[in-house]
Amino acid sequence: MHVCGILKEYYGALQREEKQINCRDGKVSWIRRGVSFFMRLFIAINFNTETCTQLLALRDELRIRSQRGSFTAPENLHLTLVFLGECDEEQTTAVKKVMSTINFEPFSICIDRIGRFRRNGGDIWWAGVHENKQLLDLQRKLSDRLIAAGFNLDKREYTPHITLGRRVMTKESPWTIRPFRETVSRIDLMKSERINGKLTYTAI
């Protein structure tokens, strides 16, 4: 067979394999790196409608007070517990297995302040969570079990926050907000991807 024909057949096989993986459960999409497939994953707490509404009000106030920035879409508001990065199919299965071992009683968190991380080219602005032992215990338990399962995680101290905007340019300082609460009863494995240029987070 001519070399071009061999290459065409090889890449055709890869495309068929990719299609099969993309369609395996009707919703999970994989990114091919050579002959491996990856998803960009994190574990998070998602919010109820009331909490999202209050977070959006904070985001909109930040937008008004800013000259420019990239502000979080309503459907992307969340509290990250563990960032995993790009995971292949085997790693994704391992994450789900670890998550299935995590049990906790529902608890309440309090969102009580606005803050920012200084960055060149614009800051990251966030809504902060009041110190909460149950939240920290949950995050630590997840991290410890994932590390034991072979994952290499960020070793920085966990700072629970909900991102409201990135690359934000403003002369404002963080302002006082009225605290509000959210009940945490579940955690979700989230996939991060760009769909038609839009950053999209989906629970899987």
C-alpha positions in Angstrom: 0.0 0.0 0.0 1.3 3.5 -0.8 2.5 5.4 2.3 -0.3 8.0 1.9 -2.9 5.3 1.9 -1.4 3.8 5.1 -1.5 7.2 6.8 -5.0 7.8 5.6 -6.2 4.4 7.0 -4.4 5.1 10.3 -5.9 8.5 10.9 -9.2 7.2 9.8 -9.0 4.6 12.6 -8.1 7.2 15.1 -11.1 9.4 14.1 -13.4 6.4 14.4 -12.0 5.6 17.9 -12.4 9.3 18.9 -16.0 9.3 17.7 -16.8 6.1 19.7 -15.4 7.6 22.9 -17.2 11.0 22.3 -20.5 9.2 22.0 -20.0 6.5 24.7 -22.6 7.9 27.1 -24.1 10.7 25.0 -22.5 13.6 26.9 -18.9 13.0 27.9 -16.4 14.5 25.4 -12.7 13.7 25.3 -9.8 15.7 23.9 -7.3 13.6 22.0 -3.6 14.0 22.8 -1.8 11.7 20.4 -3.7 8.4 21.0 -4.9 9.3 24.5 -8.0 11.2 25.5 -8.3 13.8 28.2 -10.9 16.0 30.0 -10.0 19.0 32.1 -11.6 18.2 35.5 -12.3 19.7 39.0 -14.5 18.8 41.9 -16.8 21.5 43.1 -19.9 22.6 45.1 -22.6 24.0 42.9 -25.2 26.5 44.2 -29.0 26.7 44.5 -30.9 29.4 42.6 -31.1 31.8 45.5 -27.4 31.7 46.2 -26.6 32.1 42.4 -28.9 35.2 42.3 -27.0 36.8 45.2 -23.6 36.0 43.6 -24.8 37.4 40.3 -25.7 40.7 42.1 -22.1 40.9 43.4 -20.7 40.1 40.0 -22.9 42.8 38.4 -21.8 45.3 41.0 -18.2 44.5 40.3 -18.8 44.9 36.6 -20.3 48.4 37.1 -17.3 49.4 39.3 -14.8 48.1 36.7 -13.2 49.5 33.6 -12.9 46.1 32.1 -12.7 42.4 32.9 -13.9 38.9 32.1 -16.9 38.2 34.4 -18.1 34.7 35.3 -21.2 33.5 33.5 -24.2 32.6 35.7 -24.0 28.9 34.9 -20.3 28.8 35.8 -20.5 30.0 39.4 -19.2 27.4 41.8 -16.9 26.7 44.7 -13.9 24.6 43.7 -12.8 21.9 46.2 -10.0 20.2 44.2 -8.6 21.1 40.8 -7.5 18.0 38.9 -6.4 19.3 35.5 -6.4 17.1 32.4 -7.4 13.5 33.2 -7.6 10.5 30.9 -10.4 7.9 31.0 -8.7 5.7 33.6 -8.0 8.7 35.9 -11.6 9.9 35.5 -12.8 6.6 36.7 -10.4 6.7 39.6 -11.7 10.2 40.6 -15.3 8.9 40.6 -14.3 6.0 42.7 -12.7 8.2 45.3 -15.7 10.5 45.3 -18.0 7.5 46.0 -16.1 6.9 49.3 -16.8 10.5 50.6 -19.7 10.7 52.9 -20.7 13.8 54.9 -23.7 15.3 56.6 -25.2 18.4 55.0 -23.7 21.6 56.4 -24.0 25.4 55.9 -21.4 27.8 54.5 -21.5 31.6 54.8 -20.4 33.8 51.9 -19.4 37.0 53.7 -16.9 39.1 51.8 -15.4 40.3 48.5 -11.7 40.0 47.8 -9.2 39.9 45.0 -5.9 38.2 44.0 -3.5 40.7 42.5 -2.4 39.9 39.0 -0.5 41.6 36.2 -3.0 42.6 33.5 -6.0 42.6 35.9 -7.0 41.0 39.1 -9.1 38.0 40.0 -12.1 39.1 42.1 -14.0 36.7 44.3 -16.6 36.1 46.9 -15.1 34.6 50.0 -16.4 31.9 52.3 -16.2 32.3 56.1 -13.8 29.8 57.8 -15.7 26.5 58.1 -14.3 23.4 59.7 -16.7 21.0 57.9 -15.8 22.5 54.5 -12.1 22.3 55.2 -12.4 18.7 56.5 -14.3 17.8 53.3 -11.7 19.4 51.1 -8.8 17.8 53.0 -10.4 14.3 52.9 -10.9 14.6 49.2 -7.3 15.7 48.6 -5.8 13.1 50.8 -7.7 10.2 49.1 -6.9 11.5 45.6 -3.2 11.8 46.5 -3.3 8.3 47.8 -4.9 7.2 44.5 -1.9 8.7 42.7 -3.0 12.2 41.8 -0.6 15.1 41.9 -2.5 18.1 43.4 -1.7 21.7 44.1 0.0 21.9 47.5 -0.9 25.5 48.2 -3.2 26.1 51.2 -6.8 25.8 50.3 -8.6 29.2 50.1 -12.3 28.7 49.5 -13.6 31.4 47.1 -16.1 31.8 44.2 -14.6 33.6 41.2 -16.6 36.6 40.1 -14.3 38.0 37.5 -10.8 37.7 35.9 -8.5 40.2 34.4 -10.5 42.9 36.2 -9.2 46.5 36.1 -10.8 48.8 38.6 -9.8 51.6 41.0 -12.2 50.2 43.6 -11.2 48.4 46.8 -13.2 45.3 48.1 -16.4 46.5 49.8 -18.5 45.2 52.6 -21.4 42.8 51.7 -24.4 41.4 53.5 -23.5 37.7 54.3 -25.7 34.9 52.9 -25.7 31.2 53.3 -25.7 28.0 51.2 -26.4 24.4 52.4 -23.9 21.9 51.0 -25.3 18.5 50.6 -23.4 17.2 47.5 -20.3 17.6 45.5 -19.9 17.3 41.7 -17.2 16.2 39.3 -17.0 19.0 36.7 -15.7 19.1 33.2 -14.2 22.4 31.8 -14.2 23.0 28.0 -14.7 25.7 25.4 -17.8 25.3 23.3 -17.9 27.7 20.3 -15.3 29.8 22.2 -17.4 29.9 25.4 -16.0 28.5 28.6 -18.4 25.9 29.8 -18.5 23.8 33.0 -20.6 20.6 33.1 -21.2 18.1 35.8 -20.4 14.6 34.6 
